[in-house]
Amino acid sequence: MTWKLFLLMHMLGLTLFVLTGAQDSETDRSNTLDRVALFARTLEERNLTVDGWSVYAREQKNVSGNAAFHQQVNRAKQSFPNYSWRKLEKEGHTGWEAYKKKNASGAEVKLTFLVYPEGGRLRTSALYQIQAPSFQKAKWEKIRREIRRDMAKIFHGSEHIFSCVRADDGDKMRFGLLQEGERFLKDFSAAPIEQIEEKTFVSISAYNEAWNDGVFSDKQKMNVQVALRSNGDRTAVTLGTPIITAEY
């Protein structure tokens, strides 16, 4: 299975099973968000330029009927009155999307609420996505608090959270892509689980035992992924936890 297909199937909720640790949701949120700063610092220490980060969270639940879903959406509209809302109509799905740009940080936030039939039941998905074109250390703590407040308004403690940081190396890397990827994993004390290696692209998934979260893939746990893509004399690096959920 290629990583692009693997990630697509994750986004559709088909094959990945998220581990549930002994932590509460507030701690889980903090740990995953803390890794944004950890990844950004690690990349900057390698003299790479961070050119974007993102956080993605999703919670799925059974719902008694469309009325209950509309109540969920109305509560969200009351909690996020300054967002631009629009209705979604897709085959098999009904829902709402909301957008807002946080001018102080340049971050963009997207909320999505969907209802759809599954196995003779109605299911809802609530999604929270935030991304920014750069990492600003001085503003991160404020943004982090805002993300936690937003998630507390949307989710009920069973959400799955993914974070990702991207960077660009303006010079050709000293070592090969695979070696560079392995060096990043050593920074995070993560043991490699599986990898894809091509001429200009490498992706390695790994597991850090100290991080109490992750996903299963082929009965193996993973909670950190590094991807490197070479384009001539430049190399793009993407770090994600527990996996990358952005284009790379």
C-alpha positions as CSV (number, residue, x, y, z in Angstrom):
1,M,0.0,0.0,0.0
2,T,1.5,3.4,-1.0
3,W,1.6,6.1,1.6
4,K,-0.7,8.4,-0.4
5,L,-3.3,5.7,-0.5
6,F,-2.7,4.9,3.1
7,L,-3.3,8.5,4.1
8,L,-6.4,8.8,1.8
9,M,-7.9,5.7,3.5
10,H,-7.1,7.3,6.9
11,M,-9.0,10.4,6.0
12,L,-12.0,8.3,5.0
13,G,-11.8,6.5,8.3
14,L,-11.4,3.0,6.7
15,T,-8.3,1.3,7.9
16,L,-6.5,3.1,10.7
17,F,-7.3,2.4,14.3
18,V,-6.2,5.1,16.8
19,L,-4.7,3.9,20.0
20,T,-6.4,5.1,23.2
21,G,-4.0,5.7,26.0
22,A,-4.6,6.2,29.7
23,Q,-4.7,9.9,29.3
24,D,-7.6,12.3,29.3
25,S,-8.5,14.3,26.2
26,E,-7.0,17.5,27.5
27,T,-3.6,15.8,28.0
28,D,-3.9,14.2,24.5
29,R,-4.5,17.6,23.0
30,S,-1.6,19.1,24.8
31,N,0.8,16.4,23.9
32,T,0.0,16.5,20.2
33,L,0.1,20.3,20.0
34,D,3.4,20.3,21.9
35,R,4.9,18.4,19.1
36,V,4.3,21.2,16.7
37,A,6.8,23.3,18.6
38,L,9.1,20.3,19.0
39,F,9.1,19.6,15.3
40,A,9.6,23.3,14.4
41,R,12.5,23.6,16.8
42,T,14.1,20.4,15.5
43,L,13.9,21.6,11.9
44,E,15.2,25.1,12.7
45,E,18.2,23.5,14.6
46,R,19.0,21.8,11.3
47,N,19.0,25.3,9.6
48,L,15.8,24.4,7.7
49,T,13.2,27.1,7.0
50,V,9.8,26.2,8.4
51,D,7.2,27.1,5.8
52,G,4.0,25.7,7.3
53,W,2.3,23.7,10.1
54,S,-1.1,22.2,10.5
55,V,-3.3,20.5,13.1
56,Y,-6.2,18.2,12.1
57,A,-8.7,16.7,14.5
58,R,-11.7,14.5,13.9
59,E,-14.4,12.9,16.1
60,Q,-17.1,10.5,14.8
61,K,-20.2,9.6,16.7
62,N,-23.6,7.8,16.2
63,V,-26.6,10.2,16.2
64,S,-30.2,9.4,16.7
65,G,-31.4,11.5,13.8
66,N,-31.0,14.5,11.6
67,A,-32.5,16.7,14.3
68,A,-29.7,15.8,16.7
69,F,-27.2,16.7,14.0
70,H,-28.8,20.1,13.4
71,Q,-28.6,20.8,17.1
72,Q,-24.9,20.0,17.0
73,V,-24.4,22.4,14.1
74,N,-26.5,25.2,15.8
75,R,-24.4,24.9,19.0
76,A,-21.2,25.2,16.9
77,K,-22.7,28.3,15.1
78,Q,-23.3,29.9,18.5
79,S,-19.8,29.0,19.7
80,F,-18.1,30.4,16.5
81,P,-20.3,33.3,15.4
82,N,-17.5,35.1,13.6
83,Y,-16.9,32.3,11.1
84,S,-18.2,32.2,7.6
85,W,-20.7,29.3,7.3
86,R,-21.9,27.5,4.2
87,K,-24.1,24.4,3.7
88,L,-22.7,21.3,2.0
89,E,-24.7,19.0,-0.2
90,K,-22.8,15.9,-1.5
91,E,-24.0,12.5,-2.5
92,G,-24.6,10.5,0.7
93,H,-23.5,13.4,2.9
94,T,-25.1,16.5,4.3
95,G,-23.2,19.1,6.3
96,W,-21.8,22.5,7.0
97,E,-18.4,24.1,6.7
98,A,-17.1,27.2,8.4
99,Y,-13.9,29.3,7.8
100,K,-12.0,31.9,9.6
101,K,-8.5,33.5,9.1
102,K,-6.7,34.5,12.3
103,N,-5.0,37.7,11.1
104,A,-2.6,37.9,14.0
105,S,-0.9,34.6,13.2
106,G,-1.8,34.2,9.5
107,A,-3.5,30.9,10.4
108,E,-6.6,29.7,8.7
109,V,-9.2,27.6,10.5
110,K,-11.8,25.3,8.9
111,L,-14.6,23.5,10.7
112,T,-16.6,20.7,9.0
113,F,-19.7,18.9,10.3
114,L,-21.1,16.0,8.3
115,V,-24.0,13.5,8.8
116,Y,-24.2,10.3,6.7
117,P,-25.7,6.8,6.8
118,E,-23.4,3.9,7.8
119,G,-24.4,0.3,8.5
120,G,-28.0,1.2,9.0
121,R,-27.2,4.0,11.4
122,L,-26.6,7.7,11.1
123,R,-23.1,8.9,11.9
124,T,-21.6,12.4,12.3
125,S,-18.1,13.6,11.8
126,A,-16.8,16.8,13.3
127,L,-13.5,18.1,11.9
128,Y,-11.2,20.9,13.0
129,Q,-8.4,22.0,10.8
130,I,-5.9,24.9,11.3
131,Q,-2.9,25.7,9.2
132,A,-0.4,28.5,9.0
133,P,2.4,29.5,6.5
134,S,5.1,29.8,9.1
135,F,5.8,29.0,12.7
136,Q,6.2,32.0,15.0
137,K,7.6,30.9,18.4
138,A,6.6,34.1,20.2
139,K,2.9,33.6,19.2
140,W,2.7,29.9,19.5
141,E,1.6,29.6,23.1
142,K,-1.4,32.0,22.4
143,I,-2.3,30.0,19.3
144,R,-2.0,26.7,21.2
145,R,-4.4,28.0,23.9
146,E,-6.9,29.1,21.2
147,I,-6.7,25.6,19.5
148,R,-7.4,23.9,22.8
149,R,-10.4,26.2,23.5
150,D,-11.8,25.6,20.0
151,M,-11.5,21.9,20.3
152,A,-13.2,21.9,23.7
153,K,-16.2,23.6,22.1
154,I,-16.4,21.1,19.3
155,F,-15.4,17.7,20.6
156,H,-16.6,15.4,23.4
157,G,-13.3,13.8,24.4
158,S,-13.0,11.1,21.8
159,E,-11.4,13.1,19.0
160,H,-8.2,12.0,17.2
161,I,-5.6,14.7,16.6
162,F,-2.8,14.9,14.1
163,S,-0.1,17.6,13.7
164,C,2.3,18.3,11.0
165,V,5.2,20.7,10.3
166,R,6.8,21.4,6.9
167,A,10.2,22.9,6.1
168,D,12.5,23.6,3.2
169,D,16.2,23.1,2.9
170,G,17.5,25.6,0.4
171,D,20.7,23.6,0.0
172,K,21.3,20.0,-1.1
173,M,21.3,17.8,2.0
174,R,24.6,16.5,3.2
175,F,23.5,12.9,3.4
176,G,21.1,10.8,1.3
177,L,17.3,11.2,1.9
178,L,17.1,7.9,3.9
179,Q,20.0,8.8,6.1
180,E,18.5,12.2,6.8
181,G,15.2,10.7,7.7
182,E,16.8,8.3,10.1
183,R,18.6,11.2,11.7
184,F,15.3,12.9,12.4
185,L,13.9,9.7,14.0
186,K,17.0,9.5,16.3
187,D,16.2,13.1,17.4
188,F,12.8,11.8,18.6
189,S,14.1,8.4,20.0
190,A,11.7,6.7,17.5
191,A,12.2,3.2,16.2
192,P,11.5,2.7,12.4
193,I,8.5,0.6,11.6
194,E,8.2,0.8,7.8
195,Q,9.5,2.9,5.0
196,I,9.2,3.8,1.3
197,E,12.3,4.8,-0.6
198,E,12.4,6.2,-4.1
199,K,15.0,8.1,-6.0
200,T,13.7,11.6,-4.9
201,F,11.4,10.6,-2.1
202,V,11.6,8.9,1.3
203,S,8.9,8.3,3.9
204,I,9.5,6.5,7.2
205,S,7.0,5.7,9.9
206,A,8.2,5.0,13.4
207,Y,7.2,4.6,17.0
208,N,8.3,6.5,20.2
209,E,7.4,4.5,23.3
210,A,7.3,7.6,25.4
211,W,4.4,9.1,23.4
212,N,1.2,7.6,24.7
213,D,-0.7,7.7,21.4
214,G,-0.4,6.4,17.9
215,V,-2.1,4.4,15.1
216,F,-2.0,0.8,14.0
217,S,-0.9,-0.2,10.6
218,D,-0.6,-3.9,9.8
219,K,-0.8,-4.6,13.6
220,Q,2.2,-2.3,14.3
221,K,2.1,0.9,16.2
222,M,3.4,4.2,14.8
223,N,3.2,7.8,16.1
224,V,5.7,9.7,14.1
225,Q,6.4,10.0,10.4
226,V,9.0,11.8,8.4
227,A,8.9,12.4,4.7
228,L,11.6,14.0,2.5
229,R,11.3,15.0,-1.1
230,S,14.2,16.2,-3.3
231,N,13.6,18.7,-6.1
232,G,16.9,19.4,-7.7
233,D,19.1,21.3,-5.2
234,R,16.3,21.7,-2.6
235,T,14.7,19.3,-0.2
236,A,11.3,19.5,1.4
237,V,10.9,17.9,4.9
238,T,7.6,17.0,6.5
239,L,7.3,15.8,10.1
240,G,3.9,14.5,11.4
241,T,2.4,12.8,14.4
242,P,1.1,10.2,14.6
243,I,1.2,10.3,10.8
244,I,1.3,13.0,8.2
245,T,-2.1,14.2,7.1
246,A,-1.0,16.8,4.6
247,E,0.2,16.8,1.0
248,Y,4.0,16.2,0.8
